[in-house]
Amino acid sequence: MTRHQKRLSAPNAWPVERKTATFTVKAGAGPHGEAGVPLVVLLRDVLGYVDSTKEARYALNEGSVLVNGDAVSDEQRPVGMFDILAFTEREEYYRVFPQTGGRLALTEIDADAAGSRLGKIVGKQYVTGGATQLTLHDGENVRLEGDAEYDTKDSLVVDNDTGEIVAHFPYEEGALVTAVDGSHSGDIGRIDEITVTAGSGDNTVTVTTDDGAFETIEEYVVVIDDQFVDSEAPSASDADDDSAHTDADDESAEGGDDE
C-alpha cells in the first residue's frame, strides 16, 4: 500500500499546500478516520520543527512529543480535532482546533489545559454488566458503570492521564458551540434554536455570534467551554500562510519517499 497521499485530493481539514508538490505523507491507521492529519505534517508543514520525514522519526524516537498525554513514535499517527499536542522539552502545548474553511490549526495553550481534551459524544450504548459505553468523535470509547447522564451530541472533557470525565457540556439551547464543518467552520456562538426535522432530514441549529447569526446542521457543531473563546488566534495556522519546509515535498513530487 502506498505511503503517499496526493495533495490535491487530501481532506479539506489537512493544513497542507495543494500545489507546491504532488504528494504528501499518508495518514496511518488510527483515530479521526480520514480527517486525521499525519503527525509529521504538523511537525514539518505547520510548526516547522523538522524538514523531512526522516527528521520527524528521529525527533519522535526521543519520546518528548505527546499526543493526548501519550508519547508517539509513529510519524503517520493521525491527529485531529481537539487533540492535545505537547512538546515536553520545549514546554509548548497546542490544541488542534478547526478554523475558517474547515482546516485544522494549532492553538497554543498552557500546561494545565493540556492535561485534558474535549470530545463530542457520537454514540451511546449499554454493554455487558449494565455499563454504559460512550463513543467520542475520534473513535475513543469511555466506559461508565451503570446508566449515564450523558447524551449523544453532548461534549465531555476527559483527563489524559486517568481517562476520567472531568467536565460535561450538554447540547442544548444556550450552549456555547463551534462549527467544525460546512461554510461556517471555525465560527463560535451560542445555540439560539434547535429545529428538529421530521423524517430522515438533518436537524438544524441557529447559532448567534458576535457578528450576527448562522444556521447549520447539528452534526456540524460541537459544544465547547468558554476557554476556547478566551484562547488567542492560532499561533500555527493554515499552511496557505506557510511557504517554507517544501524541500522534502519537492522530492516526493518527483515520486520520491518524502524522506
C-alpha positions in Angstrom: 0.0 0.0 0.0 1.3 3.4 -0.9 2.7 5.7 1.8 1.8 8.8 0.0 -1.3 11.0 -0.4 -1.9 13.2 -3.4 -2.1 16.8 -2.1 -5.0 17.8 -4.4 -7.2 15.0 -3.1 -6.2 15.4 0.6 -9.1 16.0 3.0 -10.0 19.7 3.3 -9.1 19.6 7.0 -5.4 19.0 6.2 -3.2 22.1 6.6 -1.1 21.5 3.5 -0.3 23.4 0.4 -2.1 21.9 -2.5 0.2 23.0 -5.4 3.7 23.1 -4.1 4.2 19.4 -4.7 2.3 16.3 -5.9 2.4 14.1 -2.8 2.5 14.3 1.0 2.6 11.7 3.7 -0.5 9.5 4.0 -2.1 9.1 7.4 -1.8 5.7 9.1 -4.5 3.8 10.8 -5.8 5.4 14.0 -8.3 7.9 15.4 -10.3 10.5 13.5 -10.8 8.4 10.3 -9.9 10.1 7.0 -9.9 13.6 8.6 -6.9 12.7 10.8 -3.7 14.6 9.8 -0.4 12.7 9.9 1.7 14.0 12.8 4.6 14.7 10.5 2.5 17.2 8.6 2.0 19.2 11.7 5.7 18.9 12.7 7.0 19.9 9.3 4.5 21.9 7.3 2.8 23.8 10.2 5.3 24.1 13.1 8.5 23.9 11.0 10.2 21.8 13.7 11.6 19.3 11.1 12.4 19.4 7.4 11.7 15.8 6.4 10.0 12.6 7.5 13.4 11.2 8.5 14.0 14.1 10.9 10.5 13.6 12.3 11.2 9.9 13.0 14.4 10.9 14.9 12.5 13.6 16.9 9.7 11.2 17.8 12.1 8.5 18.9 13.2 10.9 21.7 9.8 10.4 23.4 9.3 14.1 24.0 6.3 14.5 21.6 3.0 13.6 23.2 -0.5 13.3 21.7 -3.2 13.4 24.4 -0.7 12.5 27.0 0.9 9.6 25.2 4.4 9.5 23.7 4.1 8.9 19.9 6.8 7.3 17.8 4.8 6.9 14.5 5.1 9.9 12.3 2.0 8.8 10.4 -0.2 8.8 13.5 -3.4 10.7 12.7 -4.0 13.8 14.7 -7.4 15.5 14.6 -9.9 17.9 16.1 -9.4 18.8 19.8 -6.3 16.6 20.2 -3.6 17.9 22.5 -0.1 18.1 21.2 2.6 18.6 23.8 6.4 19.1 23.4 7.7 18.4 26.8 11.3 19.6 26.3 10.1 22.9 24.7 7.3 23.2 27.3 5.0 24.0 24.4 1.4 22.8 24.2 -1.2 23.1 21.4 -4.8 22.2 20.9 -6.0 21.2 17.4 -8.9 23.4 16.5 -10.9 23.9 13.3 -10.5 27.3 11.5 -12.4 29.1 8.8 -12.8 26.8 5.8 -12.6 23.7 7.9 -8.8 23.4 8.1 -7.2 22.3 11.3 -4.8 24.7 13.1 -2.8 24.6 16.3 -3.9 26.9 19.1 -1.2 27.4 21.8 -2.5 26.6 25.4 -0.9 26.3 28.8 0.2 23.2 30.6 -2.9 22.9 32.7 -5.2 23.0 29.7 -3.1 20.4 28.0 -3.9 17.8 30.7 -7.3 17.1 29.3 -9.1 17.1 25.9 -12.6 17.7 24.6 -14.7 15.0 23.0 -18.1 15.1 21.4 -20.3 12.1 22.1 -21.4 10.5 18.8 -22.7 7.1 20.2 -24.1 5.7 23.4 -24.8 2.0 24.1 -25.3 -0.4 27.0 -22.8 -3.2 27.3 -22.4 -6.4 29.3 -22.7 -6.0 33.0 -25.0 -3.0 32.8 -22.3 -0.5 32.0 -22.7 2.4 29.5 -20.2 2.9 26.7 -19.8 6.4 25.2 -18.1 6.8 21.8 -16.4 10.1 21.1 -15.9 11.8 17.8 -12.3 10.5 17.5 -13.4 6.9 18.0 -12.4 6.6 21.6 -14.7 4.7 23.9 -15.4 5.8 27.5 -16.9 3.1 29.7 -19.1 4.1 32.7 -20.7 2.0 35.4 -24.5 2.0 35.4 -26.7 4.4 33.5 -25.0 7.6 32.4 -26.5 11.1 32.4 -24.7 11.9 29.1 -26.5 12.0 25.7 -25.2 12.0 22.2 -24.2 15.4 20.9 -23.1 16.4 24.4 -19.4 17.2 25.0 -17.1 15.8 27.6 -13.7 16.8 28.9 -11.5 13.7 29.5 -8.4 13.7 31.6 -5.4 12.5 29.5 -3.8 10.6 32.4 -6.7 8.8 34.1 -9.3 8.8 31.3 -11.9 10.1 33.8 -14.5 12.6 32.8 -13.8 16.0 34.4 -16.4 18.2 32.8 -19.7 17.8 30.9 -21.3 20.3 28.5 -24.9 19.4 27.4 -26.1 20.0 23.9 -29.0 22.4 24.4 -30.2 25.9 23.6 -27.9 28.5 25.1 -24.9 26.2 24.8 -21.6 27.6 23.5 -20.6 25.8 20.3 -18.2 26.0 17.4 -18.9 24.9 13.9 -16.4 22.3 12.8 -17.6 21.7 9.2 -19.5 23.5 6.5 -19.3 27.1 5.3 -19.3 28.4 8.9 -16.4 26.2 10.2 -14.5 27.9 12.9 -17.3 30.3 13.9 -18.2 30.3 17.6 -21.5 31.3 19.2 -24.4 30.2 21.3 -27.3 28.0 20.2 -30.4 30.1 19.8 -32.7 27.4 18.5 -32.6 23.7 17.7 -35.0 22.7 15.0 -36.0 19.1 14.8 -36.7 18.0 11.2 -39.4 15.3 10.7 -38.4 12.2 8.8 -34.8 11.5 7.6 -33.7 15.1 7.2 -31.0 16.7 9.3 -31.9 18.7 12.4 -30.6 22.2 12.2 -29.4 24.8 14.7 -29.4 28.6 14.7 -26.3 30.0 16.3 -25.9 33.6 17.4 -22.4 35.1 17.2 -20.9 38.5 17.9 -21.3 39.3 14.2 -24.8 38.1 13.7 -26.1 34.5 13.3 -25.9 31.5 11.1 -27.8 28.2 10.6 -26.2 24.8 10.1 -27.0 21.2 10.7 -26.4 20.0 14.2 -23.9 17.4 13.1 -21.6 20.3 12.3 -21.5 21.9 15.7 -19.7 20.9 18.9 -20.4 22.2 22.4 -17.3 23.8 23.9 -16.1 25.6 27.0 -15.5 29.3 27.5 -11.8 28.7 27.5 -12.0 28.2 23.7 -13.2 31.7 23.3 -10.5 33.1 25.6 -7.8 31.5 23.5 -5.9 33.8 21.2 -5.7 33.3 17.4 -3.7 30.1 16.4 0.0 30.5 16.5 0.4 27.9 13.9 -2.3 28.3 11.3 -3.1 27.2 7.8 -0.3 26.0 5.5 -1.5 28.6 3.0 0.4 31.1 5.1 3.5 28.9 5.3 5.6 28.7 2.2 8.6 27.1 4.0 9.5 23.5 4.5 8.8 22.3 1.0 12.2 20.9 0.1 11.2 17.4 1.3 8.0 17.7 -0.6 9.8 18.5 -3.8 11.4 15.1 -3.5 8.0 13.4 -3.2 6.7 15.4 -6.1 9.2 13.5 -8.2 7.8 10.3 -6.9 10.2 10.0 -4.0 9.6 8.8 -0.5 9.5 12.2 1.2 12.4 11.3 3.4 
